[in-house]
């Protein structure tokens, strides 16, 4: 089916212009003014609405296989497209951990069968699967994930000789979770001794503190510079870390430094580290317990500044659902992670409404720069010939976050009770209108992301 979107406020490549877009055979065929004369099976009048490239979320945990009582690729991709996320990259700490090429292929098959959004899956690294990691196809896999801090699961890579080998020979980009495990363990023991089981929730920011993050991020960055490795450090949670990153700018499908060289070490900020701070533990408790921890308010402001000055390159979610029963456990037993993917764009547009970031920069950090950072083929921009991953957003409507409207299988959100002054009305995935005003078309599934490497 061909679709013509007319009178939209197209937000793309640092401009907002009223333009029409024609979609044909899954791709953007034409962009221009007054395309009403073009024949199309469906015409959408988007007067007054933003038309944006779909959000590309480079860090999600969709829990399949092995943890599907919390979530699965189908349910979480449904939440994603409802929130304007048209492509995702999913993490390997499932059960079993994605540590072999065979297990990685199994996840791609699940994605092909069930995902409403476009998909890619990280290959996981451990202390003893080097040969499997080296078999990763850089043209078909988003990257290699290394937990330099155990977070959840059993994927901590702490053998120095293994890290050296992977960084020296990685076939594609490495993405790291950076928290120094000895620091976290030492502080955990200290606070267990101090408080026993009766722990205040905000202790999480003191256990997984600035030192743990900076120590690990610094080590990862040093390995990347030593070996000339393309590194992407995930979920920066402290202002202490931002000095590790140079200012980068998009150019011809790359993130470049001022001297024109490719930016070797890029970084990601997550919406919860831009929205919440340690004061919110008093009202939300374990619901905002995550790794790395949400920290003191000044870190939230420092991270946003680093996003705006291009030290931090992309914005994502680290969507990580757990059941509400798991989250209701005492602090030491409650797992870390938040379900966020359905409202990631709403969060950033709310910050834009408050004057903290422009809508053009929101699109840059959530679409353009992600495509450039990972060298995604023909996505992340509104360009003729590109896949039609597009969303329409009404910024004159309100999204009231309530449990009855959540699509994530866990059924809860840390944003419940919040009114966002934006509403995603239409989501096109590879040219297919998958989501329209609260209704889904599930007949056509998303596509596997490919990479220009």
N, C-alpha and C positions, 0 to 999 in steps of 0.2 A: 504494500500500500504506500502510495506517495502522500506526503504530508507537506502542506504549505503553512508556515507560521508567519503571520503578518502583523505589522505595527508593534513589534516587540522592542523593548529597550535592551539592545544587545550589549552585554558586558564582556569584553574580550580584548586582550592585549592592550590594557591600560586605557581603553576608551569605552564610553557609553554612547551608543548611537541608536536611533530608531531605524530598524532595518527589518527586512523580510528574509526568511530562510526556507529553501526548498529541500526536502529530504526525499531521496530516491534510492532504492536498493541498499538501504542501510547506511548510506553516506550522505554527506552534505553536498548537494549538487550545485546549488547557487545561493549566493548571499547578495542582497542588493536592496534598492528602494523600489517600491511600486511593482512588486512581482505578482500582483493580483491577476495579471493576464495569464500566468502559468497555470496549466491544467494540473489538478491534484485530486486525489480521491478524498482527501480530508483537508479542510481549512480551519485553522485555529486563529482567532483574532486575539492577540495578546496585548492589546492596547493597555498601556500603563504597567505592564509586568516586565520584570527582568527576564531575559533569556541568557542563560549562562552555560558554559561547558559543564558537564557533570563533574561532581567531586570525585577525585581519585584518592581513596584512603589507603595509605601505604602501610598501615599496621592495624590489623584486626585479629581477634581470636574467636573463631566461629565454632570451636569445640568438637568438630567432627573429624575423625572418628573417636569413639571411646568415652566422650563426655556429653553425649547427646541428651541427657536429662537436663542439662543446662541450656543447650542451644544446638543448632545444626546449620549447615550451609544454606539450606532452604529458608529457614525462619529468619536468620540474620541477614541474608541477602534481601529478603522482603522488607525488613526494617530499613536496610540501607537505601533501597530505591525510593521508599516513602520519604526518606530524608534527603533525597537528591544525590546520593552516592551511586554512581553508575559503574565504578570499578573498585575492586579491593585487592589487597595483597595480604594473604593470611599466614599466620605464624605456625611453626612446626611443633609446639609443645602440646600436641594432642596425645591420645593414648591408642596405639603406641606412638612414641615420638617419631616425627618424620625424619628418619636418619638414614634411609636407604632410597635409592632411586625407584625401587619397586613400590615402596610406601608412598613416595611422592606421586608416582603415576596413579596410584589408587585415589588420592585426593583430587587429582585433576579429573578423573572419571566421575567422581561425586559432583564436582563443580559443573561438568558438562551436562549431567543428568538433572541437576536440581537448582542451580544458581540462577536467580533472576537478574543478577548483575554480572558484568564482566569480571573475570577472576584471574588471579595468579597466586602461587603458593611458594613460600620460601623453603629452601632446602636447609635442614637443621644440621648444625655441627655439634660434635661431642668430642670427648678426649680420645676416642678410638674409632672414628669413621672417616678418617682423612681421605682414603681412596674413593669412597662413595661421594664425598663432597667434590672431589676433583672431576667427577663425571658429570657434574651439573652443566646443562646446556644453556649458555648465556643468552641465546636468542629466544628461548622459550620459558625461562624461569626468572622471576623478578630478582632473586638474590640469594645469598647465604646468610642465615641468621646465627649469630653467636651470642649466647647468654654469658656475658662477663659479669656475672652476678646471677644467682640461681633463680631468682624470682619464683615462679611456680614450675612444678615438674622437676625433672632430674637431668637438665641439659647444661649444667654449669661446665664451661670449658675453662679450666684453671691450670692446665699443664703448659708451662711456658714454651716448651719445644713444639707442642701442637699449635699453639697460637702463632708462633714464628713461621711454621710451615704453611699454615693456611693463609696468613697475610702475605707471605712471599709468593704464593702460587695460585691464589684464588682466581677462578675463571671469570668471575663477574663481581659486582658490587657486594660488599659485606655490610650487613646491618647489625648493630650491636645494642644490646641492653647493658648499660654501664652502671653497675653498683659494685663497689669493692666488698667482696664477701667477708674477708676477715674483719673489716670495720663493722659491718652489719652484725656479725656474730658477737663481737666483743660488746657492742652497745646493747644488743638484745640481752646478753647475760647480765649486764650492769642493771638494766631496768627491771629484769625479772627478780633480781636480788633486792632491788629497792621497793618494788610494788607488789611482788607476788602475782596473784591472779587479778587483783583489783586495780586494773590499769586504766588511766584516763586515755580516751581515744586519741588525743592529739600527741600522744607519745610516739605515734608512728613517724611523725616528721623528725623526731629526735633520734630514733633508732636508725632510720634510713636517711641520714642527714647529708648536709652539704659535702662533708669530707668524703663520705662513701661515693658520692656521685663524681666529684671532681677527681678523686684518685683514679677511678676506673676510666672515666672519659679521657683523662690525660694520657693514661697508658695506651688506650686504643688509638688515640691520635698519634702518639709517638710511633707505634707500630706501622700505622699507615704511611707516615712520612718516611720512615726508615726503608720501607719496601716499595714505596710508590703505589700503594694500594688504594683503590677507590673505596672509601668508607663513608657510611651514613650512620650517625649516632642518633638513636631514637629517643623520644620523650625527654627532652631536656627539662629539668625541674628546678634548676637553680640559676640565679644570676651569676654565681661563682664560675660557671662553666663557659659562659658566652665568649670570654676572651680567647678561648681555644679556636674559635672559628673566624676565618677571614670573611670580609664582605664579598659576596658574589652577586653577579647579575646575569640574567638570562640573555643568551644570544645564539641564534641559529641552532636551537635545540640543545644547548649546553648551559651549564652554570659556569661562568668564567670569572676570574679574578681581574683586578684592574689592569694587570700587565698582559691580559689576553690568554693566560694559561688556564686550563681547566681547574676548577676548584676540586681539590683532592678529597677534602673532608667536609661533608655537608651535614646538616642537622635538622631535626624535626622537633616542633613543639606540638603538644596535644591540647585539645580544647579544655580539658578539665584543669590543666595547669594554668590556663589563661582565665578561667571562670571562677574556680574555687580557690580558697586559701585556708590556712590552718585554723582560722576562726570558725570555719564551717564544720569542723569536727564536733563542735558543741551541739549542733542541731542535727547533723547527718551521721555522725559516728562512723561505724564500719561501712556505711553505704559509699563513702568516699575513700575508703582504705584502698590504696593501690600502690604498685611498685613501678618506678620510684614514687616516693610519697609526695602528696600535696603539702607544700611548705608555707612559711610565713608570707604575709602579704607583699613584702617588698620583692620577693622572687617573681611573683606574678607580673609585676610591673616591669621588672628587668627582662623577663622573657619576651614580653610584648615589644619592648624597645628593640631587642635583638631581631625579632621578626621584621619590624619596620625598617631597620637599617641593613637587612639582608645578611646578617650573620647567621641567623636561623632561616632555613630555606623553605620549609614546607610545614603545613599544619595538618594533623591527622587526629585519630581518636584513641588508639590502643583499646578499642572496644573489647571488653572482656567480661561477659556475663557470668554470674553465679546465681543460684537460687536465693530467694529472700530468706529462706530458712538457714542457709549457710551463712549469710551475712548477719543474721540475728544471733549467732553464737558469740561467746565472749571474745575479746580482742585477740588473744593468742591463737584461738582456733579459727576465727573468721578468715576466709581467703581474700586475697587482694585482687581488685579489678572492678571496673564499672561498665555497664551497658550504655553506650553513648551514640552509636552510629545513626540512629534515627533523627537526632537533633543537632548533629555537628554543624551543619550549615546555619541552622537557626541561631546557635550560640554566636557564631562569627558575625552574622548580620545584626544581631543585637549589639555587639560591640561596635559595629559600624554605625548603627543608629545613635549610639552614645558618643560618636565622634572620635573613637579610639583607633579606627582603621577604616580606610575607604573601601567601598564595595569592589573597586578595581583591584585593590591589593588582596582582598579576600579571594577573588577568583584566581589571582596569580599564585597565591600560596597553597590553594587547595586543588588547583587543576594544572595550570601552565607549568609551574616549577616542579610539580611531582612528575609530570611527563618528561621534562628535561632531565631531572635528577636520575631517573631510572631508564631514560632513553626509550620510552614507550612508543611504539609505532602507531602513528596516525590517530592519536587521541590527545585529549587535554586542551585542545583549542577549538574554536569555531572557525574552521577553514574549509574552503571548497576542496573536496576529495577526501577529507577526513571522515572517520566514522561519526555518525550522528549520535553522540552521547551528549544529550542536552536536557536542561531543566528549565521550567518556567516557575518563577517565584513572584508571589503577590506580597508586596511589602505594605499593603494597606489592609491586610487581613491578619488575624491573630491565631497562633497555634497555642491552644491550652493543653499543657502536658498532663494527661490523666491516664491511669492504668488501663482503662478500657480502650484506649487508642494506641496502645503499644503493640508492636509486632514481634519484638524480640521474645524468644521463648520463655525467658526468665520472668517476664511480666511486670517488671518494675523499672523505674528510672530515678536517678538522683535529681532529675529536673522536675519531678512531679510537683504540681502546684504552681509552676512557673508559666507565665504568659509571654511567649515570644511574639514580637511584632513582625512576623513574616510567615508565609505559608507556601510550602512547595505544592504546586497544583498539578504539574505534569513532569514525568520523568521518561525520557527516551533512552533506551539502551541499545546501542548499535542499530539505531533507526526504528526500533520497535517501541511503541507507546506502551510501556509496562505499567505505569501508574498514572491515574487520572482522577483527581478530585476524590481520593479515598478508595478508589476501586483499582483492582489489579487485573492485568492480562497476563496469565502465566503460560500461555501456549508456546511462546518462543523463549528460550533460555539465553543467558548471556554468553559471551564468547571468551575464549582464552586470550589473555594479553600476550602480545609479541613485542620483541625488543630489538632496536637497531644497534646491535653489538656485533 
